[in-house]
């Protein structure tokens, strides 16, 4: 069985289990009623936030791949849009493999360097999400209020941990001649000004996600405080990082979102509804931006055939 077939089967299974649980727990009907009552005017305010977070993603790659690329923020923005859309649509996180290929096609970046930049960004993402998880959980969950000082310490360590991993990785790849371009990416990542800027952009990306989660709650007439929205959105994004996902991301992501929101005091049916509404706007916006990026960039249009040369 191929990896693609296995990933598809796992995606169907996870999504099926999620909706089976909704039906078995008699929560499917109230969730569907809640989705029908969503205020789309509020939910659509998330679209500019999705554009902003894609710009943040693109800015990180521009910083890490400086002097190794052609094209600027616009090319990186288009790559980021297609990359995220593929992550939503392809099973087994196969969309991640598209980034180095897209970076080579649009920016002339070596495959090893593109892969190194992607891995570096993912480390920074985990650090930013870890910091946000620690702080938001201590503020959103009443039982954790007494541990806020420990959460602040954990957040600082989470933000600093990627730098240690980047330093360690550079020591390893520096000894391999074929990975010289990766070593250059890691050298840029460990530079103080670059690391600070890329970390700040990572926090911007995930705070935009949290703002989308807040809008999802607001669109249901169930406004929550910012800490709850950050906690729910962060748990969902950490679940999305898992190698196994449901169809179009439906399943573990919404379960993590709903669990976090209910832990913060939101009734479970409303938490599930907000999770689905949040995912829907992220999915639609991400795929729309990905489609626009492909339509506006001929080098991304795989259906075009090279025109035959005319003999002189």
ChimeraX commands (.cxc) that place a marker at each C-alpha (Angstrom):
marker #1 position 0.00,0.00,0.00 radius 0.5
marker #1 position 1.43,3.38,-1.02 radius 0.5
marker #1 position 1.90,6.21,1.44 radius 0.5
marker #1 position -0.68,8.32,-0.38 radius 0.5
marker #1 position -3.30,5.56,-0.19 radius 0.5
marker #1 position -2.56,4.95,3.48 radius 0.5
marker #1 position -2.81,8.67,4.22 radius 0.5
marker #1 position -6.15,8.88,2.45 radius 0.5
marker #1 position -7.54,5.95,4.40 radius 0.5
marker #1 position -6.32,7.41,7.70 radius 0.5
marker #1 position -7.87,10.78,6.80 radius 0.5
marker #1 position -11.24,9.15,6.08 radius 0.5
marker #1 position -11.03,7.17,9.32 radius 0.5
marker #1 position -10.21,10.19,11.50 radius 0.5
marker #1 position -12.94,12.35,10.01 radius 0.5
marker #1 position -15.41,9.50,10.25 radius 0.5
marker #1 position -14.55,8.91,13.90 radius 0.5
marker #1 position -15.01,12.60,14.67 radius 0.5
marker #1 position -18.51,12.76,13.15 radius 0.5
marker #1 position -19.42,9.35,14.61 radius 0.5
marker #1 position -18.57,10.73,18.06 radius 0.5
marker #1 position -20.72,13.79,17.39 radius 0.5
marker #1 position -23.65,11.61,16.36 radius 0.5
marker #1 position -23.19,9.06,19.18 radius 0.5
marker #1 position -23.00,11.81,21.81 radius 0.5
marker #1 position -26.13,13.47,20.34 radius 0.5
marker #1 position -24.21,16.68,19.71 radius 0.5
marker #1 position -24.41,16.63,15.92 radius 0.5
marker #1 position -27.86,18.25,15.73 radius 0.5
marker #1 position -27.06,21.23,18.02 radius 0.5
marker #1 position -23.73,21.73,16.26 radius 0.5
marker #1 position -25.42,21.86,12.85 radius 0.5
marker #1 position -28.04,24.27,14.23 radius 0.5
marker #1 position -25.26,26.46,15.59 radius 0.5
marker #1 position -23.43,26.49,12.25 radius 0.5
marker #1 position -26.66,27.52,10.49 radius 0.5
marker #1 position -26.90,30.51,12.83 radius 0.5
marker #1 position -23.31,31.72,12.26 radius 0.5
marker #1 position -23.08,35.45,11.50 radius 0.5
marker #1 position -21.07,35.37,8.27 radius 0.5
marker #1 position -20.43,39.12,8.42 radius 0.5
marker #1 position -18.31,38.61,11.53 radius 0.5
marker #1 position -16.67,35.42,10.29 radius 0.5
marker #1 position -15.61,37.03,7.00 radius 0.5
marker #1 position -13.60,39.58,8.96 radius 0.5
marker #1 position -11.10,36.75,9.36 radius 0.5
marker #1 position -10.06,36.94,5.69 radius 0.5
marker #1 position -7.76,39.99,6.14 radius 0.5
marker #1 position -6.19,38.18,9.10 radius 0.5
marker #1 position -5.45,35.18,6.88 radius 0.5
marker #1 position -3.78,37.49,4.35 radius 0.5
marker #1 position -1.72,39.06,7.16 radius 0.5
marker #1 position -0.59,35.72,8.54 radius 0.5
marker #1 position 0.42,34.58,5.05 radius 0.5
marker #1 position 2.48,37.75,4.72 radius 0.5
marker #1 position 4.09,36.90,8.06 radius 0.5
marker #1 position 4.94,33.42,6.81 radius 0.5
marker #1 position 6.36,34.86,3.61 radius 0.5
marker #1 position 8.46,37.40,5.52 radius 0.5
marker #1 position 10.13,34.64,7.51 radius 0.5
marker #1 position 11.30,32.86,4.37 radius 0.5
marker #1 position 12.56,36.11,2.87 radius 0.5
marker #1 position 14.68,36.71,5.98 radius 0.5
marker #1 position 16.08,33.17,6.08 radius 0.5
marker #1 position 16.80,32.87,2.38 radius 0.5
marker #1 position 18.36,36.29,1.82 radius 0.5
marker #1 position 21.22,36.27,-0.74 radius 0.5
marker #1 position 20.10,32.80,-1.87 radius 0.5
marker #1 position 16.98,33.69,-3.82 radius 0.5
marker #1 position 15.49,35.74,-6.61 radius 0.5
marker #1 position 12.20,37.50,-6.19 radius 0.5
marker #1 position 11.01,39.14,-3.01 radius 0.5
marker #1 position 8.10,39.14,-0.65 radius 0.5
marker #1 position 5.51,38.65,-3.40 radius 0.5
marker #1 position 7.10,35.42,-4.67 radius 0.5
marker #1 position 7.42,34.11,-1.11 radius 0.5
marker #1 position 3.79,35.10,-0.42 radius 0.5
marker #1 position 2.58,33.11,-3.42 radius 0.5
marker #1 position 4.63,30.10,-2.35 radius 0.5
marker #1 position 3.25,30.31,1.18 radius 0.5
marker #1 position -0.35,30.48,-0.08 radius 0.5
marker #1 position 0.03,27.40,-2.28 radius 0.5
marker #1 position 1.97,25.57,0.42 radius 0.5
marker #1 position -0.74,26.05,3.06 radius 0.5
marker #1 position -3.55,25.18,0.64 radius 0.5
marker #1 position -1.80,21.90,-0.17 radius 0.5
marker #1 position -1.33,21.19,3.54 radius 0.5
marker #1 position -5.10,21.46,3.94 radius 0.5
marker #1 position -5.95,19.32,0.93 radius 0.5
marker #1 position -3.30,16.59,0.85 radius 0.5
marker #1 position -3.17,13.71,3.36 radius 0.5
marker #1 position -0.16,12.73,5.46 radius 0.5
marker #1 position 1.13,16.35,5.47 radius 0.5
marker #1 position 2.38,15.87,1.91 radius 0.5
marker #1 position 1.92,19.59,1.35 radius 0.5
marker #1 position 5.11,20.19,3.35 radius 0.5
marker #1 position 7.14,18.53,0.60 radius 0.5
marker #1 position 5.82,21.11,-1.88 radius 0.5
marker #1 position 7.58,24.07,-0.29 radius 0.5
marker #1 position 11.17,23.30,-1.39 radius 0.5
marker #1 position 9.91,22.53,-4.91 radius 0.5
marker #1 position 7.92,25.76,-5.10 radius 0.5
marker #1 position 10.85,27.77,-3.71 radius 0.5
marker #1 position 13.15,26.34,-6.37 radius 0.5
marker #1 position 10.68,27.10,-9.16 radius 0.5
marker #1 position 9.78,30.65,-8.14 radius 0.5
marker #1 position 12.87,31.84,-6.28 radius 0.5
marker #1 position 15.69,29.70,-7.61 radius 0.5
marker #1 position 16.43,28.34,-4.15 radius 0.5
marker #1 position 18.43,25.14,-3.77 radius 0.5
marker #1 position 16.26,22.22,-2.61 radius 0.5
marker #1 position 18.43,21.65,0.46 radius 0.5
marker #1 position 18.24,25.33,1.40 radius 0.5
marker #1 position 14.47,25.39,0.94 radius 0.5
marker #1 position 14.11,22.30,3.11 radius 0.5
marker #1 position 16.41,23.79,5.74 radius 0.5
marker #1 position 14.40,27.02,5.81 radius 0.5
marker #1 position 11.14,25.10,6.18 radius 0.5
marker #1 position 12.48,22.98,9.06 radius 0.5
marker #1 position 13.87,26.08,10.78 radius 0.5
marker #1 position 10.51,27.83,10.50 radius 0.5
marker #1 position 8.73,24.78,11.87 radius 0.5
marker #1 position 11.04,24.77,14.91 radius 0.5
marker #1 position 10.25,28.45,15.48 radius 0.5
marker #1 position 6.55,27.69,15.07 radius 0.5
marker #1 position 6.72,25.05,17.79 radius 0.5
marker #1 position 8.53,27.49,20.07 radius 0.5
marker #1 position 5.96,30.23,19.50 radius 0.5
marker #1 position 3.03,27.83,19.92 radius 0.5
marker #1 position 4.57,26.36,23.07 radius 0.5
marker #1 position 4.94,29.82,24.59 radius 0.5
marker #1 position 1.38,30.80,23.69 radius 0.5
marker #1 position 0.03,27.49,24.99 radius 0.5
marker #1 position 1.70,27.89,28.38 radius 0.5
marker #1 position 0.58,31.49,28.89 radius 0.5
marker #1 position -2.96,31.15,27.51 radius 0.5
marker #1 position -3.66,27.95,29.46 radius 0.5
marker #1 position -2.64,29.59,32.74 radius 0.5
marker #1 position -5.05,32.49,32.08 radius 0.5
marker #1 position -7.92,30.61,30.43 radius 0.5
marker #1 position -8.18,27.59,32.76 radius 0.5
marker #1 position -9.06,28.67,36.32 radius 0.5
marker #1 position -7.37,25.63,37.89 radius 0.5
marker #1 position -4.01,26.72,36.41 radius 0.5
marker #1 position -4.11,30.31,37.66 radius 0.5
marker #1 position -1.74,29.59,40.55 radius 0.5
marker #1 position 0.91,28.36,38.10 radius 0.5
marker #1 position 1.15,31.51,36.00 radius 0.5
marker #1 position 4.72,32.22,37.12 radius 0.5
marker #1 position 5.73,28.74,35.97 radius 0.5
marker #1 position 3.87,29.27,32.69 radius 0.5
marker #1 position 5.81,32.50,32.08 radius 0.5
marker #1 position 9.09,30.63,32.62 radius 0.5
marker #1 position 7.97,27.83,30.30 radius 0.5
marker #1 position 7.04,30.40,27.64 radius 0.5
marker #1 position 10.51,31.95,27.76 radius 0.5
marker #1 position 12.15,28.54,27.47 radius 0.5
marker #1 position 9.88,27.60,24.56 radius 0.5
marker #1 position 10.86,30.73,22.64 radius 0.5
marker #1 position 14.58,30.14,23.28 radius 0.5
marker #1 position 14.59,26.38,22.60 radius 0.5
marker #1 position 14.56,26.68,18.76 radius 0.5
marker #1 position 17.75,28.74,18.89 radius 0.5
marker #1 position 19.55,25.91,20.70 radius 0.5
marker #1 position 18.29,23.41,18.12 radius 0.5
marker #1 position 19.39,25.68,15.27 radius 0.5
marker #1 position 22.85,25.97,16.82 radius 0.5
marker #1 position 23.09,22.21,17.23 radius 0.5
marker #1 position 21.86,21.58,13.70 radius 0.5
marker #1 position 24.41,23.97,12.25 radius 0.5
marker #1 position 27.24,22.12,13.96 radius 0.5
marker #1 position 26.07,18.90,12.32 radius 0.5
marker #1 position 25.42,20.10,8.76 radius 0.5
marker #1 position 28.53,22.30,8.70 radius 0.5
marker #1 position 30.63,19.14,8.44 radius 0.5
marker #1 position 28.80,17.89,5.34 radius 0.5
marker #1 position 29.85,19.66,2.16 radius 0.5
marker #1 position 26.58,18.86,0.34 radius 0.5
marker #1 position 24.65,20.66,3.07 radius 0.5
marker #1 position 26.58,23.92,2.83 radius 0.5
marker #1 position 23.47,25.85,1.79 radius 0.5
marker #1 position 21.57,24.47,4.77 radius 0.5
marker #1 position 24.40,25.60,7.04 radius 0.5
marker #1 position 24.05,29.10,5.57 radius 0.5
marker #1 position 20.33,29.14,6.32 radius 0.5
marker #1 position 20.99,28.05,9.91 radius 0.5
marker #1 position 23.74,30.65,10.24 radius 0.5
marker #1 position 21.26,33.35,9.26 radius 0.5
marker #1 position 18.64,31.92,11.63 radius 0.5
marker #1 position 20.99,32.08,14.61 radius 0.5
marker #1 position 21.96,35.71,13.94 radius 0.5
marker #1 position 20.47,37.82,16.72 radius 0.5
marker #1 position 18.59,40.28,14.54 radius 0.5
marker #1 position 17.25,37.58,12.20 radius 0.5
marker #1 position 16.22,35.20,14.99 radius 0.5
marker #1 position 14.37,37.99,16.78 radius 0.5
marker #1 position 12.54,39.12,13.64 radius 0.5
marker #1 position 11.57,35.62,12.54 radius 0.5
marker #1 position 10.37,34.78,16.07 radius 0.5
marker #1 position 8.30,37.98,16.12 radius 0.5
marker #1 position 6.77,37.07,12.75 radius 0.5
marker #1 position 6.00,33.57,14.05 radius 0.5
marker #1 position 4.15,35.05,17.01 radius 0.5
marker #1 position 2.27,37.35,14.61 radius 0.5
marker #1 position 1.22,34.36,12.49 radius 0.5
marker #1 position -0.18,32.41,15.43 radius 0.5
marker #1 position -1.81,35.42,17.08 radius 0.5
marker #1 position -3.64,35.97,13.78 radius 0.5
marker #1 position -4.85,32.38,14.06 radius 0.5
marker #1 position -6.01,33.10,17.61 radius 0.5
marker #1 position -7.85,36.22,16.40 radius 0.5
marker #1 position -9.66,34.06,13.81 radius 0.5
marker #1 position -10.68,31.72,16.65 radius 0.5
marker #1 position -12.00,34.71,18.61 radius 0.5
marker #1 position -14.04,35.83,15.58 radius 0.5
marker #1 position -15.45,32.30,15.26 radius 0.5
marker #1 position -16.77,32.48,18.81 radius 0.5
marker #1 position -18.11,36.00,18.22 radius 0.5
marker #1 position -19.91,34.90,15.05 radius 0.5
marker #1 position -21.88,32.43,17.17 radius 0.5
marker #1 position -22.94,35.09,19.65 radius 0.5
marker #1 position -20.61,33.40,22.16 radius 0.5
marker #1 position -17.83,35.94,22.75 radius 0.5
marker #1 position -14.92,34.70,24.84 radius 0.5
marker #1 position -11.89,36.40,26.35 radius 0.5
marker #1 position -8.66,36.53,24.36 radius 0.5
marker #1 position -6.92,33.93,26.53 radius 0.5
marker #1 position -9.59,31.32,25.74 radius 0.5
marker #1 position -9.37,32.06,22.02 radius 0.5
marker #1 position -5.56,31.81,22.09 radius 0.5
marker #1 position -5.71,28.56,24.10 radius 0.5
marker #1 position -8.24,26.94,21.74 radius 0.5
marker #1 position -6.51,28.15,18.58 radius 0.5
marker #1 position -3.08,27.06,19.80 radius 0.5
marker #1 position -4.26,23.56,20.69 radius 0.5
marker #1 position -5.89,23.28,17.25 radius 0.5
marker #1 position -2.69,24.35,15.49 radius 0.5
marker #1 position -0.59,21.90,17.48 radius 0.5
marker #1 position -3.02,19.15,16.48 radius 0.5
marker #1 position -2.74,20.27,12.84 radius 0.5
marker #1 position 1.03,19.67,13.07 radius 0.5
marker #1 position 0.43,15.95,13.63 radius 0.5
marker #1 position 1.36,13.75,10.63 radius 0.5
marker #1 position -2.12,12.19,10.55 radius 0.5
marker #1 position -5.05,14.43,9.68 radius 0.5
marker #1 position -8.68,14.05,8.69 radius 0.5
marker #1 position -10.15,14.97,5.32 radius 0.5
marker #1 position -9.28,18.64,4.72 radius 0.5
marker #1 position -8.13,18.78,8.34 radius 0.5
marker #1 position -11.46,17.69,9.83 radius 0.5
marker #1 position -11.08,15.60,12.97 radius 0.5
marker #1 position -8.20,15.95,15.46 radius 0.5
marker #1 position -7.92,19.72,14.93 radius 0.5
marker #1 position -11.53,20.39,15.93 radius 0.5
marker #1 position -11.34,17.90,18.80 radius 0.5
marker #1 position -8.31,19.72,20.24 radius 0.5
marker #1 position -9.97,23.13,19.76 radius 0.5
marker #1 position -13.19,21.99,21.44 radius 0.5
marker #1 position -11.35,20.30,24.33 radius 0.5
marker #1 position -9.37,23.48,25.05 radius 0.5
marker #1 position -12.42,25.75,24.85 radius 0.5
marker #1 position -14.50,23.47,27.07 radius 0.5
marker #1 position -11.62,23.32,29.59 radius 0.5
marker #1 position -11.87,27.11,29.74 radius 0.5
marker #1 position -15.60,26.96,30.52 radius 0.5
marker #1 position -17.24,27.11,27.08 radius 0.5
marker #1 position -20.16,24.62,26.71 radius 0.5
marker #1 position -18.98,21.71,24.57 radius 0.5
marker #1 position -21.58,22.04,21.74 radius 0.5
marker #1 position -20.66,25.72,21.30 radius 0.5
marker #1 position -16.96,24.85,21.46 radius 0.5
marker #1 position -17.36,22.27,18.69 radius 0.5
marker #1 position -19.39,24.68,16.58 radius 0.5
marker #1 position -16.76,27.40,16.98 radius 0.5
marker #1 position -14.05,24.89,16.07 radius 0.5
marker #1 position -15.83,23.98,12.83 radius 0.5
marker #1 position -16.56,27.63,11.98 radius 0.5
marker #1 position -12.93,28.61,12.61 radius 0.5
marker #1 position -11.62,25.76,10.49 radius 0.5
marker #1 position -14.08,26.52,7.70 radius 0.5
marker #1 position -12.95,30.12,7.28 radius 0.5
marker #1 position -9.26,29.13,7.47 radius 0.5
marker #1 position -9.78,26.35,4.92 radius 0.5
marker #1 position -11.78,28.47,2.48 radius 0.5
marker #1 position -9.48,31.48,2.80 radius 0.5
marker #1 position -6.35,29.36,2.49 radius 0.5
marker #1 position -7.57,27.52,-0.59 radius 0.5
marker #1 position -8.84,30.74,-2.19 radius 0.5
marker #1 position -5.47,32.45,-1.72 radius 0.5
marker #1 position -3.70,29.35,-3.02 radius 0.5
marker #1 position -5.88,29.29,-6.14 radius 0.5
marker #1 position -5.31,33.02,-6.75 radius 0.5
marker #1 position -1.56,32.55,-6.36 radius 0.5
marker #1 position -1.57,29.80,-8.99 radius 0.5
marker #1 position -3.75,31.77,-11.41 radius 0.5
marker #1 position -1.58,34.90,-11.10 radius 0.5
marker #1 position 1.77,33.13,-11.47 radius 0.5
marker #1 position 2.40,31.28,-14.78 radius 0.5
marker #1 position 5.29,29.31,-13.26 radius 0.5
marker #1 position 2.83,27.67,-10.87 radius 0.5
marker #1 position 0.39,26.64,-13.60 radius 0.5
marker #1 position 1.30,22.99,-14.01 radius 0.5
marker #1 position -1.33,22.44,-16.70 radius 0.5
marker #1 position 0.49,24.68,-19.17 radius 0.5
marker #1 position 2.64,22.86,-21.65 radius 0.5
marker #1 position 5.84,24.32,-22.93 radius 0.5
marker #1 position 5.31,25.76,-26.38 radius 0.5
marker #1 position 7.32,23.98,-29.06 radius 0.5
marker #1 position 10.24,25.90,-30.45 radius 0.5
marker #1 position 9.95,27.27,-33.93 radius 0.5
marker #1 position 12.88,26.31,-36.10 radius 0.5
marker #1 position 15.04,29.22,-37.24 radius 0.5
marker link #1:1,2 radius 0.2
marker link #1:2,3 radius 0.2
marker link #1:3,4 radius 0.2
marker link #1:4,5 radius 0.2
marker link #1:5,6 radius 0.2
marker link #1:6,7 radius 0.2
marker link #1:7,8 radius 0.2
marker link #1:8,9 radius 0.2
marker link #1:9,10 radius 0.2
marker link #1:10,11 radius 0.2
marker link #1:11,12 radius 0.2
marker link #1:12,13 radius 0.2
marker link #1:13,14 radius 0.2
marker link #1:14,15 radius 0.2
marker link #1:15,16 radius 0.2
marker link #1:16,17 radius 0.2
marker link #1:17,18 radius 0.2
marker link #1:18,19 radius 0.2
marker link #1:19,20 radius 0.2
marker link #1:20,21 radius 0.2
marker link #1:21,22 radius 0.2
marker link #1:22,23 radius 0.2
marker link #1:23,24 radius 0.2
marker link #1:24,25 radius 0.2
marker link #1:25,26 radius 0.2
marker link #1:26,27 radius 0.2
marker link #1:27,28 radius 0.2
marker link #1:28,29 radius 0.2
marker link #1:29,30 radius 0.2
marker link #1:30,31 radius 0.2
marker link #1:31,32 radius 0.2
marker link #1:32,33 radius 0.2
marker link #1:33,34 radius 0.2
marker link #1:34,35 radius 0.2
marker link #1:35,36 radius 0.2
marker link #1:36,37 radius 0.2
marker link #1:37,38 radius 0.2
marker link #1:38,39 radius 0.2
marker link #1:39,40 radius 0.2
marker link #1:40,41 radius 0.2
marker link #1:41,42 radius 0.2
marker link #1:42,43 radius 0.2
marker link #1:43,44 radius 0.2
marker link #1:44,45 radius 0.2
marker link #1:45,46 radius 0.2
marker link #1:46,47 radius 0.2
marker link #1:47,48 radius 0.2
marker link #1:48,49 radius 0.2
marker link #1:49,50 radius 0.2
marker link #1:50,51 radius 0.2
marker link #1:51,52 radius 0.2
marker link #1:52,53 radius 0.2
marker link #1:53,54 radius 0.2
marker link #1:54,55 radius 0.2
marker link #1:55,56 radius 0.2
marker link #1:56,57 radius 0.2
marker link #1:57,58 radius 0.2
marker link #1:58,59 radius 0.2
marker link #1:59,60 radius 0.2
marker link #1:60,61 radius 0.2
marker link #1:61,62 radius 0.2
marker link #1:62,63 radius 0.2
marker link #1:63,64 radius 0.2
marker link #1:64,65 radius 0.2
marker link #1:65,66 radius 0.2
marker link #1:66,67 radius 0.2
marker link #1:67,68 radius 0.2
marker link #1:68,69 radius 0.2
marker link #1:69,70 radius 0.2
marker link #1:70,71 radius 0.2
marker link #1:71,72 radius 0.2
marker link #1:72,73 radius 0.2
marker link #1:73,74 radius 0.2
marker link #1:74,75 radius 0.2
marker link #1:75,76 radius 0.2
marker link #1:76,77 radius 0.2
marker link #1:77,78 radius 0.2
marker link #1:78,79 radius 0.2
marker link #1:79,80 radius 0.2
marker link #1:80,81 radius 0.2
marker link #1:81,82 radius 0.2
marker link #1:82,83 radius 0.2
marker link #1:83,84 radius 0.2
marker link #1:84,85 radius 0.2
marker link #1:85,86 radius 0.2
marker link #1:86,87 radius 0.2
marker link #1:87,88 radius 0.2
marker link #1:88,89 radius 0.2
marker link #1:89,90 radius 0.2
marker link #1:90,91 radius 0.2
marker link #1:91,92 radius 0.2
marker link #1:92,93 radius 0.2
marker link #1:93,94 radius 0.2
marker link #1:94,95 radius 0.2
marker link #1:95,96 radius 0.2
marker link #1:96,97 radius 0.2
marker link #1:97,98 radius 0.2
marker link #1:98,99 radius 0.2
marker link #1:99,100 radius 0.2
marker link #1:100,101 radius 0.2
marker link #1:101,102 radius 0.2
marker link #1:102,103 radius 0.2
marker link #1:103,104 radius 0.2
marker link #1:104,105 radius 0.2
marker link #1:105,106 radius 0.2
marker link #1:106,107 radius 0.2
marker link #1:107,108 radius 0.2
marker link #1:108,109 radius 0.2
marker link #1:109,110 radius 0.2
marker link #1:110,111 radius 0.2
marker link #1:111,112 radius 0.2
marker link #1:112,113 radius 0.2
marker link #1:113,114 radius 0.2
marker link #1:114,115 radius 0.2
marker link #1:115,116 radius 0.2
marker link #1:116,117 radius 0.2
marker link #1:117,118 radius 0.2
marker link #1:118,119 radius 0.2
marker link #1:119,120 radius 0.2
marker link #1:120,121 radius 0.2
marker link #1:121,122 radius 0.2
marker link #1:122,123 radius 0.2
marker link #1:123,124 radius 0.2
marker link #1:124,125 radius 0.2
marker link #1:125,126 radius 0.2
marker link #1:126,127 radius 0.2
marker link #1:127,128 radius 0.2
marker link #1:128,129 radius 0.2
marker link #1:129,130 radius 0.2
marker link #1:130,131 radius 0.2
marker link #1:131,132 radius 0.2
marker link #1:132,133 radius 0.2
marker link #1:133,134 radius 0.2
marker link #1:134,135 radius 0.2
marker link #1:135,136 radius 0.2
marker link #1:136,137 radius 0.2
marker link #1:137,138 radius 0.2
marker link #1:138,139 radius 0.2
marker link #1:139,140 radius 0.2
marker link #1:140,141 radius 0.2
marker link #1:141,142 radius 0.2
marker link #1:142,143 radius 0.2
marker link #1:143,144 radius 0.2
marker link #1:144,145 radius 0.2
marker link #1:145,146 radius 0.2
marker link #1:146,147 radius 0.2
marker link #1:147,148 radius 0.2
marker link #1:148,149 radius 0.2
marker link #1:149,150 radius 0.2
marker link #1:150,151 radius 0.2
marker link #1:151,152 radius 0.2
marker link #1:152,153 radius 0.2
marker link #1:153,154 radius 0.2
marker link #1:154,155 radius 0.2
marker link #1:155,156 radius 0.2
marker link #1:156,157 radius 0.2
marker link #1:157,158 radius 0.2
marker link #1:158,159 radius 0.2
marker link #1:159,160 radius 0.2
marker link #1:160,161 radius 0.2
marker link #1:161,162 radius 0.2
marker link #1:162,163 radius 0.2
marker link #1:163,164 radius 0.2
marker link #1:164,165 radius 0.2
marker link #1:165,166 radius 0.2
marker link #1:166,167 radius 0.2
marker link #1:167,168 radius 0.2
marker link #1:168,169 radius 0.2
marker link #1:169,170 radius 0.2
marker link #1:170,171 radius 0.2
marker link #1:171,172 radius 0.2
marker link #1:172,173 radius 0.2
marker link #1:173,174 radius 0.2
marker link #1:174,175 radius 0.2
marker link #1:175,176 radius 0.2
marker link #1:176,177 radius 0.2
marker link #1:177,178 radius 0.2
marker link #1:178,179 radius 0.2
marker link #1:179,180 radius 0.2
marker link #1:180,181 radius 0.2
marker link #1:181,182 radius 0.2
marker link #1:182,183 radius 0.2
marker link #1:183,184 radius 0.2
marker link #1:184,185 radius 0.2
marker link #1:185,186 radius 0.2
marker link #1:186,187 radius 0.2
marker link #1:187,188 radius 0.2
marker link #1:188,189 radius 0.2
marker link #1:189,190 radius 0.2
marker link #1:190,191 radius 0.2
marker link #1:191,192 radius 0.2
marker link #1:192,193 radius 0.2
marker link #1:193,194 radius 0.2
marker link #1:194,195 radius 0.2
marker link #1:195,196 radius 0.2
marker link #1:196,197 radius 0.2
marker link #1:197,198 radius 0.2
marker link #1:198,199 radius 0.2
marker link #1:199,200 radius 0.2
marker link #1:200,201 radius 0.2
marker link #1:201,202 radius 0.2
marker link #1:202,203 radius 0.2
marker link #1:203,204 radius 0.2
marker link #1:204,205 radius 0.2
marker link #1:205,206 radius 0.2
marker link #1:206,207 radius 0.2
marker link #1:207,208 radius 0.2
marker link #1:208,209 radius 0.2
marker link #1:209,210 radius 0.2
marker link #1:210,211 radius 0.2
marker link #1:211,212 radius 0.2
marker link #1:212,213 radius 0.2
marker link #1:213,214 radius 0.2
marker link #1:214,215 radius 0.2
marker link #1:215,216 radius 0.2
marker link #1:216,217 radius 0.2
marker link #1:217,218 radius 0.2
marker link #1:218,219 radius 0.2
marker link #1:219,220 radius 0.2
marker link #1:220,221 radius 0.2
marker link #1:221,222 radius 0.2
marker link #1:222,223 radius 0.2
marker link #1:223,224 radius 0.2
marker link #1:224,225 radius 0.2
marker link #1:225,226 radius 0.2
marker link #1:226,227 radius 0.2
marker link #1:227,228 radius 0.2
marker link #1:228,229 radius 0.2
marker link #1:229,230 radius 0.2
marker link #1:230,231 radius 0.2
marker link #1:231,232 radius 0.2
marker link #1:232,233 radius 0.2
marker link #1:233,234 radius 0.2
marker link #1:234,235 radius 0.2
marker link #1:235,236 radius 0.2
marker link #1:236,237 radius 0.2
marker link #1:237,238 radius 0.2
marker link #1:238,239 radius 0.2
marker link #1:239,240 radius 0.2
marker link #1:240,241 radius 0.2
marker link #1:241,242 radius 0.2
marker link #1:242,243 radius 0.2
marker link #1:243,244 radius 0.2
marker link #1:244,245 radius 0.2
marker link #1:245,246 radius 0.2
marker link #1:246,247 radius 0.2
marker link #1:247,248 radius 0.2
marker link #1:248,249 radius 0.2
marker link #1:249,250 radius 0.2
marker link #1:250,251 radius 0.2
marker link #1:251,252 radius 0.2
marker link #1:252,253 radius 0.2
marker link #1:253,254 radius 0.2
marker link #1:254,255 radius 0.2
marker link #1:255,256 radius 0.2
marker link #1:256,257 radius 0.2
marker link #1:257,258 radius 0.2
marker link #1:258,259 radius 0.2
marker link #1:259,260 radius 0.2
marker link #1:260,261 radius 0.2
marker link #1:261,262 radius 0.2
marker link #1:262,263 radius 0.2
marker link #1:263,264 radius 0.2
marker link #1:264,265 radius 0.2
marker link #1:265,266 radius 0.2
marker link #1:266,267 radius 0.2
marker link #1:267,268 radius 0.2
marker link #1:268,269 radius 0.2
marker link #1:269,270 radius 0.2
marker link #1:270,271 radius 0.2
marker link #1:271,272 radius 0.2
marker link #1:272,273 radius 0.2
marker link #1:273,274 radius 0.2
marker link #1:274,275 radius 0.2
marker link #1:275,276 radius 0.2
marker link #1:276,277 radius 0.2
marker link #1:277,278 radius 0.2
marker link #1:278,279 radius 0.2
marker link #1:279,280 radius 0.2
marker link #1:280,281 radius 0.2
marker link #1:281,282 radius 0.2
marker link #1:282,283 radius 0.2
marker link #1:283,284 radius 0.2
marker link #1:284,285 radius 0.2
marker link #1:285,286 radius 0.2
marker link #1:286,287 radius 0.2
marker link #1:287,288 radius 0.2
marker link #1:288,289 radius 0.2
marker link #1:289,290 radius 0.2
marker link #1:290,291 radius 0.2
marker link #1:291,292 radius 0.2
marker link #1:292,293 radius 0.2
marker link #1:293,294 radius 0.2
marker link #1:294,295 radius 0.2
marker link #1:295,296 radius 0.2
marker link #1:296,297 radius 0.2
marker link #1:297,298 radius 0.2
marker link #1:298,299 radius 0.2
marker link #1:299,300 radius 0.2
marker link #1:300,301 radius 0.2
marker link #1:301,302 radius 0.2
marker link #1:302,303 radius 0.2
marker link #1:303,304 radius 0.2
marker link #1:304,305 radius 0.2
marker link #1:305,306 radius 0.2
marker link #1:306,307 radius 0.2
marker link #1:307,308 radius 0.2
marker link #1:308,309 radius 0.2
marker link #1:309,310 radius 0.2
marker link #1:310,311 radius 0.2
marker link #1:311,312 radius 0.2
view
